[in-house]
Amino acid sequence: MLTFIAGAPDRMRAMGQVLTKAREELYDCKVISQRLRAMLQSADEQVRSLKKQSTFLSQLAAKTIPNSIHCLSMRLTIDYYLLPVEKRKFPRSENLENPELYHYALFSDNVLAASVVVNSTIMNAKEPEKHVFHLVTDKLNFGAMNMWFLLNPPGKATIHVENVDEFKWLNSSYCPVLRQLESAAMKEFYFKADRPTTLSAGSSNLKYRNPKYLSMLNHLRFYLPEIYPKLDKILFLDDDIVVQKDLTGLWDVDLNGMVNGAVFTCGESFHRFDKYLNFSNPHIARNFDPNACGWAYGMNIFDLKQWKNKDITGIYHKWQTMNEDRVLWKLGTLPPGLMTFYKLTHPLDKSWHVLGLGYNPSIDRSEIDNAAVAHYNGNMKPWLELAMTKYRPYWTRYIKYDHPYIRGCNLSE
């Protein structure tokens, strides 16, 4: 007992030293914690900045035509205009207005993409001679499109190439989009406003300057009866799709009085109307259900008789005119499509059209293999280097890489 008491001061001093050291360590922990939080915040800001830069670069890459495809278009154009005029015509022009045949509308400025759509459709068709392709392009690619299909005719099928700039009825006095594109406000919005000074700043603005939103090729889908007045039904195809099965069954689908047959795309909340439209605007809130299911453009069967009866183009013009200041929707043709065909769209079975090959890396392979049409919607188009490797073979199998023009422009798998 005396020994313990005698050693008590030493023990108390030792305990004091331990407590002092513990207090110092605690202080250091607070400092370290603060430093770590600061480092974490800095790293988070860097990650956000890099993500913005990545988004900008991927969007830029997606909007850029690869040199090889540009080369292909230029070579074909030169050779087309060297052809005698009498050799520039396609056979079977009598089929172009025959409503008994299967008619397709394809609007594209990409020769290679258009060739895949046509090739894949014909190769999977049971009766190719009954298929008619109506291809519309712009004046820059008109020669190339013609030359490609003159050199590579789609078997017994019929094809016709037109220049959108030759549609004289498609002018600013009739078409709200053209009228808006000619306005000073729209030019300011697309070409001058909020010009970014850095990559990260530009990432949020680039999508609004996508050239396709300025191209009438993107808006022609709202004028199908004007372009093809003698037809009763037509199948609209985007140029970023590949056809894997015979599509003629679509002409037999009963649309139940609807105008548009399309695959619906919404899950519990994704791709519903509130995803695309501004429901804070009273015109939108009053006329549409925010939970209404969206549907996909890219493979749509249109009843052109019902289209005319219901004045679909007039409905589109009304909404497009009201959106001159972009208060109803920001960009694209899907939002006005959803509005124009609201309660006029018949749902097709999902096996007709699988989407997401241009952005979704987790689509089940069996879903793709079973689909009649595979759609590369998104930025990762199959003709770009940023395409997802595992999805490209569905598209590249319809390209002949030993073709002299393709080989000469260094196009490769």
C-alpha positions as CSV (number, residue, x, y, z in Angstrom):
1,M,0.0,0.0,0.0
2,L,2.8,2.4,0.9
3,T,4.6,1.4,-2.3
4,F,1.5,2.3,-4.3
5,I,1.1,5.7,-2.6
6,A,4.8,6.4,-3.1
7,G,4.6,5.8,-6.8
8,A,1.3,7.8,-7.3
9,P,3.0,11.1,-8.4
10,D,4.9,9.3,-11.1
11,R,1.8,7.5,-12.3
12,M,-0.2,10.8,-12.3
13,R,2.6,12.5,-14.3
14,A,2.6,9.7,-16.8
15,M,-1.2,9.8,-17.1
16,G,-1.0,13.6,-17.6
17,Q,1.5,13.1,-20.4
18,V,-0.8,10.5,-22.0
19,L,-3.8,12.9,-21.8
20,T,-1.7,15.7,-23.2
21,K,-0.6,13.5,-26.1
22,A,-4.2,12.4,-26.6
23,R,-5.4,16.0,-26.8
24,E,-2.7,16.8,-29.3
25,E,-3.6,13.8,-31.4
26,L,-7.2,14.8,-31.3
27,Y,-6.3,18.3,-32.5
28,D,-4.3,16.8,-35.3
29,C,-7.2,14.6,-36.3
30,K,-9.4,17.6,-36.7
31,V,-6.8,19.3,-38.9
32,I,-6.4,16.2,-41.0
33,S,-10.2,15.8,-41.2
34,Q,-10.5,19.4,-42.5
35,R,-7.7,18.9,-45.0
36,L,-9.3,15.7,-46.2
37,R,-12.7,17.4,-46.7
38,A,-11.0,20.2,-48.6
39,M,-9.2,17.7,-50.8
40,L,-12.4,15.8,-51.4
41,Q,-14.2,18.9,-52.4
42,S,-11.4,19.9,-54.8
43,A,-11.4,16.4,-56.3
44,D,-15.2,16.5,-56.7
45,E,-15.0,19.8,-58.5
46,Q,-12.3,18.4,-60.8
47,V,-14.4,15.4,-61.5
48,R,-17.4,17.6,-62.4
49,S,-15.3,19.7,-64.6
50,L,-13.8,16.6,-66.4
51,K,-17.3,15.2,-66.8
52,K,-18.4,18.4,-68.5
53,Q,-15.4,18.3,-70.8
54,S,-16.1,14.7,-71.6
55,T,-19.7,15.4,-72.4
56,F,-18.7,18.3,-74.6
57,L,-16.1,16.2,-76.5
58,S,-18.5,13.2,-76.9
59,Q,-21.2,15.5,-78.2
60,L,-18.8,17.1,-80.6
61,A,-17.6,13.8,-81.8
62,A,-21.2,12.6,-82.3
63,K,-22.0,15.7,-84.5
64,T,-18.9,15.4,-86.6
65,I,-18.9,13.4,-89.9
66,P,-15.8,11.2,-90.0
67,N,-13.2,12.0,-92.8
68,S,-13.8,8.6,-94.4
69,I,-17.5,9.1,-94.8
70,H,-16.9,12.7,-96.1
71,C,-14.4,11.2,-98.5
72,L,-16.9,8.6,-99.7
73,S,-19.5,11.4,-100.3
74,M,-17.1,13.6,-102.2
75,R,-15.8,10.8,-104.5
76,L,-19.4,9.6,-105.3
77,T,-20.5,13.2,-106.0
78,I,-17.7,13.8,-108.5
79,D,-18.4,10.6,-110.3
80,Y,-22.1,11.2,-110.4
81,Y,-21.8,14.6,-112.2
82,L,-19.4,13.0,-114.7
83,L,-22.2,10.6,-115.7
84,P,-24.3,11.3,-118.8
85,V,-27.8,12.6,-117.8
86,E,-29.5,9.5,-119.3
87,K,-27.6,7.2,-117.0
88,R,-28.7,9.0,-113.8
89,K,-32.1,7.4,-113.7
90,F,-33.3,4.5,-111.6
91,P,-35.5,1.7,-113.0
92,R,-39.1,0.9,-112.0
93,S,-40.2,4.5,-111.5
94,E,-43.8,3.3,-112.1
95,N,-43.7,1.8,-108.6
96,L,-43.2,5.1,-106.8
97,E,-46.9,5.9,-106.5
98,N,-48.3,2.4,-106.3
99,P,-50.2,2.1,-103.0
100,E,-50.2,-1.7,-103.2
101,L,-46.5,-1.9,-102.5
102,Y,-44.5,-1.4,-99.3
103,H,-43.2,2.1,-99.2
104,Y,-40.4,3.5,-96.9
105,A,-39.4,7.1,-96.1
106,L,-35.7,7.6,-95.3
107,F,-34.4,11.2,-94.8
108,S,-30.6,11.3,-94.5
109,D,-27.4,13.1,-95.4
110,N,-25.2,10.1,-94.6
111,V,-24.5,7.8,-97.6
112,L,-23.1,4.9,-95.6
113,A,-25.9,5.0,-93.0
114,A,-28.6,5.1,-95.7
115,S,-26.9,2.2,-97.5
116,V,-27.1,0.0,-94.4
117,V,-30.8,0.8,-93.9
118,V,-31.7,-0.1,-97.5
119,N,-29.3,-3.2,-97.6
120,S,-30.5,-4.6,-94.3
121,T,-34.2,-4.1,-95.2
122,I,-33.8,-5.8,-98.6
123,M,-31.7,-8.7,-97.3
124,N,-34.3,-9.6,-94.8
125,A,-37.3,-9.0,-97.0
126,K,-39.4,-12.0,-98.2
127,E,-40.5,-10.2,-101.4
128,P,-37.9,-7.5,-102.3
129,E,-39.6,-6.6,-105.5
130,K,-42.5,-5.2,-103.6
131,H,-40.4,-2.7,-101.6
132,V,-40.0,0.9,-102.5
133,F,-37.5,3.3,-100.9
134,H,-38.1,7.1,-101.0
135,L,-34.8,8.6,-100.0
136,V,-34.6,12.4,-99.4
137,T,-31.2,14.1,-98.8
138,D,-29.8,17.6,-99.1
139,K,-28.1,19.2,-102.1
140,L,-24.6,18.5,-100.8
141,N,-25.3,14.8,-100.7
142,F,-27.7,14.4,-103.6
143,G,-25.1,13.4,-106.1
144,A,-23.5,11.0,-103.7
145,M,-26.7,9.3,-102.7
146,N,-27.7,8.8,-106.4
147,M,-24.3,7.5,-107.4
148,W,-24.1,5.0,-104.6
149,F,-27.5,3.4,-105.4
150,L,-26.9,3.5,-109.1
151,L,-23.7,1.5,-108.5
152,N,-25.3,-0.6,-105.8
153,P,-29.0,-1.1,-106.7
154,P,-31.1,-2.8,-104.1
155,G,-31.8,-5.9,-106.1
156,K,-35.4,-6.0,-107.4
157,A,-36.6,-3.3,-105.0
158,T,-37.3,0.3,-106.2
159,I,-35.4,3.3,-105.0
160,H,-35.8,7.0,-105.7
161,V,-33.6,9.9,-104.4
162,E,-34.8,13.5,-104.0
163,N,-33.3,16.8,-103.0
164,V,-35.1,18.5,-100.1
165,D,-34.1,21.9,-101.5
166,E,-36.2,21.1,-104.6
167,F,-39.4,21.0,-102.5
168,K,-40.6,24.4,-103.5
169,W,-43.7,24.1,-101.4
170,L,-41.5,23.8,-98.3
171,N,-40.9,27.5,-97.7
172,S,-41.0,30.0,-94.8
173,S,-44.5,31.2,-95.6
174,Y,-45.8,27.6,-95.1
175,C,-43.4,26.0,-92.7
176,P,-43.1,27.6,-89.1
177,V,-39.6,26.0,-88.6
178,L,-38.2,27.6,-91.7
179,R,-39.7,30.9,-90.7
180,Q,-38.2,30.6,-87.2
181,L,-34.8,29.6,-88.5
182,E,-34.7,32.8,-90.6
183,S,-35.5,35.0,-87.6
184,A,-32.7,37.1,-86.0
185,A,-33.7,35.7,-82.6
186,M,-33.2,32.1,-83.7
187,K,-29.8,32.9,-85.3
188,E,-28.8,34.5,-82.1
189,F,-29.8,31.5,-80.1
190,Y,-28.1,28.9,-82.3
191,F,-24.9,30.8,-83.4
192,K,-24.1,33.6,-81.0
193,A,-25.8,33.4,-77.5
194,D,-23.7,32.3,-74.6
195,R,-20.7,31.5,-76.7
196,P,-18.5,29.2,-74.4
197,T,-14.9,30.1,-73.6
198,T,-14.0,26.7,-72.1
199,L,-14.8,23.1,-72.9
200,S,-16.7,22.6,-69.6
201,A,-18.7,25.8,-70.2
202,G,-19.6,24.6,-73.7
203,S,-20.9,21.2,-72.7
204,S,-24.3,22.4,-71.7
205,N,-24.7,24.5,-74.9
206,L,-23.5,22.2,-77.6
207,K,-26.6,20.1,-77.8
208,Y,-28.6,23.2,-78.7
209,R,-26.3,23.8,-81.7
210,N,-26.6,20.3,-83.2
211,P,-26.8,20.9,-87.0
212,K,-29.6,18.3,-87.3
213,Y,-32.0,20.7,-85.5
214,L,-31.4,23.3,-88.2
215,S,-31.8,20.8,-91.1
216,M,-35.2,20.4,-92.8
217,L,-34.3,16.7,-93.2
218,N,-35.1,16.3,-89.5
219,H,-38.5,18.0,-89.9
220,L,-39.7,16.3,-93.1
221,R,-41.3,13.6,-91.0
222,F,-44.2,16.1,-90.3
223,Y,-44.9,16.5,-94.1
224,L,-45.3,12.9,-95.3
225,P,-48.6,13.3,-97.1
226,E,-47.3,16.4,-98.9
227,I,-44.3,14.5,-100.1
228,Y,-46.2,11.3,-101.0
229,P,-49.8,12.4,-101.8
230,K,-50.7,9.1,-103.6
231,L,-49.7,6.7,-100.8
232,D,-52.0,5.3,-98.1
233,K,-49.4,4.1,-95.7
234,I,-45.6,4.6,-95.3
235,L,-43.0,3.3,-92.9
236,F,-40.6,6.0,-91.6
237,L,-37.1,4.8,-90.8
238,D,-34.3,6.8,-89.2
239,D,-30.8,6.4,-90.7
240,D,-29.2,5.1,-87.5
241,I,-31.2,1.8,-87.6
242,V,-30.5,-1.6,-88.9
243,V,-33.3,-4.0,-90.1
244,Q,-33.0,-7.6,-89.0
245,K,-36.3,-9.1,-90.1
246,D,-39.0,-8.8,-92.7
247,L,-41.0,-5.7,-91.9
248,T,-44.1,-6.2,-94.2
249,G,-46.2,-7.3,-91.2
250,L,-46.3,-3.7,-90.1
251,W,-48.6,-2.9,-93.0
252,D,-51.1,-5.4,-91.6
253,V,-51.2,-4.0,-88.1
254,D,-54.6,-2.6,-87.2
255,L,-53.9,0.9,-85.9
256,N,-57.5,1.2,-84.7
257,G,-58.1,4.6,-86.3
258,M,-54.8,6.0,-85.0
259,V,-52.3,7.8,-87.3
260,N,-49.0,6.6,-85.9
261,G,-47.8,3.1,-85.0
262,A,-44.8,3.2,-82.7
263,V,-43.1,1.3,-79.9
264,F,-43.8,2.9,-76.5
265,T,-40.7,3.7,-74.4
266,C,-41.7,4.6,-70.8
267,G,-41.1,2.6,-67.7
268,E,-42.4,3.7,-64.4
269,S,-41.4,7.3,-65.0
270,F,-38.7,7.4,-67.6
271,H,-39.7,8.8,-71.0
272,R,-43.1,10.1,-70.0
273,F,-44.3,13.4,-71.3
274,D,-43.0,15.4,-68.4
275,K,-39.5,14.4,-69.5
276,Y,-39.8,16.3,-72.7
277,L,-42.3,19.1,-72.3
278,N,-42.5,22.2,-70.1
279,F,-45.5,21.6,-67.8
280,S,-45.0,24.9,-66.1
281,N,-46.4,26.4,-69.3
282,P,-50.2,26.6,-69.1
283,H,-50.7,25.5,-72.7
284,I,-48.8,22.3,-72.0
285,A,-50.4,21.7,-68.6
286,R,-53.9,22.2,-70.0
287,N,-53.6,19.9,-73.0
288,F,-51.4,17.0,-72.0
289,D,-51.0,14.4,-69.2
290,P,-47.5,14.6,-67.7
291,N,-47.6,10.8,-67.1
292,A,-48.6,10.0,-70.6
293,C,-46.3,7.4,-72.2
294,G,-43.7,8.5,-74.7
295,W,-42.9,6.5,-77.9
296,A,-40.0,6.2,-80.2
297,Y,-39.3,7.8,-83.5
298,G,-37.1,5.7,-85.8
299,M,-39.5,3.1,-87.0
300,N,-43.0,4.3,-87.4
301,I,-45.9,3.1,-89.6
302,F,-48.1,6.1,-90.6
303,D,-51.6,5.9,-92.0
304,L,-51.5,8.8,-94.4
305,K,-55.3,8.8,-95.0
306,Q,-56.0,9.3,-91.3
307,W,-53.2,11.8,-91.2
308,K,-55.0,14.0,-93.8
309,N,-58.4,13.4,-92.1
310,K,-57.1,14.6,-88.7
311,D,-54.9,17.4,-90.2
312,I,-51.8,16.2,-88.5
313,T,-49.5,18.7,-90.3
314,G,-51.8,21.6,-89.2
315,I,-51.6,20.4,-85.5
316,Y,-47.8,20.3,-85.8
317,H,-47.8,23.8,-87.3
318,K,-49.9,25.1,-84.4
319,W,-47.6,23.8,-81.7
320,Q,-44.4,24.8,-83.6
321,T,-45.7,28.3,-84.1
322,M,-46.4,28.6,-80.4
323,N,-42.9,27.4,-79.5
324,E,-41.1,30.2,-81.4
325,D,-39.5,31.3,-78.1
326,R,-38.8,27.7,-77.0
327,V,-41.2,27.9,-74.0
328,L,-43.0,24.6,-74.7
329,W,-39.9,22.4,-75.4
330,K,-36.2,23.1,-76.0
331,L,-35.1,21.2,-79.0
332,G,-35.6,18.2,-81.3
333,T,-38.5,16.6,-83.1
334,L,-39.7,14.1,-80.5
335,P,-41.4,16.7,-78.2
336,P,-43.5,18.2,-81.1
337,G,-44.1,14.6,-82.3
338,L,-45.5,13.6,-78.9
339,M,-47.7,16.6,-78.9
340,T,-48.9,16.3,-82.5
341,F,-49.7,12.6,-82.3
342,Y,-51.1,12.8,-78.7
343,K,-53.8,10.1,-78.3
344,L,-53.3,9.3,-82.0
345,T,-50.5,6.7,-81.6
346,H,-51.1,3.0,-81.5
347,P,-48.5,0.9,-79.5
348,L,-46.6,-1.7,-81.4
349,D,-45.2,-4.8,-79.9
350,K,-41.7,-4.1,-78.4
351,S,-40.1,-6.8,-80.5
352,W,-40.5,-4.6,-83.6
353,H,-38.0,-2.0,-82.3
354,V,-35.2,-2.2,-79.8
355,L,-33.7,1.1,-78.7
356,G,-30.6,2.4,-77.0
357,L,-27.6,0.9,-79.0
358,G,-26.1,4.4,-79.1
359,Y,-26.0,5.0,-75.4
360,N,-27.0,1.9,-73.3
361,P,-24.3,-0.7,-72.7
362,S,-26.5,-3.1,-70.9
363,I,-29.1,-4.2,-73.5
364,D,-29.7,-7.9,-73.3
365,R,-28.3,-9.6,-76.4
366,S,-31.5,-11.8,-76.8
367,E,-33.6,-8.6,-76.9
368,I,-31.4,-7.3,-79.8
369,D,-31.4,-10.6,-81.7
370,N,-35.2,-10.9,-81.4
371,A,-35.9,-7.3,-82.6
372,A,-37.0,-6.5,-86.2
373,V,-35.2,-3.2,-86.0
374,A,-32.2,-2.3,-83.8
375,H,-31.8,1.5,-83.2
376,Y,-28.5,3.3,-82.4
377,N,-30.2,6.3,-80.9
378,G,-27.8,8.3,-78.8
379,N,-24.4,9.7,-79.4
380,M,-22.5,6.5,-80.0
381,K,-23.5,5.9,-83.7
382,P,-22.1,2.8,-85.3
383,W,-20.1,4.7,-87.9
384,L,-18.2,6.7,-85.2
385,E,-15.1,5.6,-83.3
386,L,-16.9,6.1,-80.1
387,A,-19.5,3.4,-81.0
388,M,-19.9,0.6,-78.5
389,T,-17.8,-2.3,-79.9
390,K,-20.2,-5.1,-78.9
391,Y,-23.1,-3.5,-80.9
392,R,-21.2,-2.6,-84.1
393,P,-21.4,-6.0,-85.8
394,Y,-25.1,-5.8,-86.1
395,W,-24.5,-2.8,-88.4
396,T,-21.2,-3.6,-90.1
397,R,-22.4,-6.9,-91.4
398,Y,-24.4,-5.0,-94.0
399,I,-21.3,-3.1,-95.4
400,K,-19.0,-4.5,-98.1
401,Y,-15.7,-3.3,-96.9
402,D,-14.0,-4.6,-100.1
403,H,-16.1,-2.2,-102.2
404,P,-13.7,0.0,-104.2
405,Y,-15.2,3.3,-102.9
406,I,-15.2,2.1,-99.3
407,R,-11.7,0.7,-99.5
408,G,-10.5,3.9,-101.3
409,C,-11.7,6.0,-98.4
410,N,-10.1,3.8,-95.7
411,L,-13.4,2.7,-94.2
412,S,-12.7,-0.3,-92.1
413,E,-14.5,-2.5,-89.5
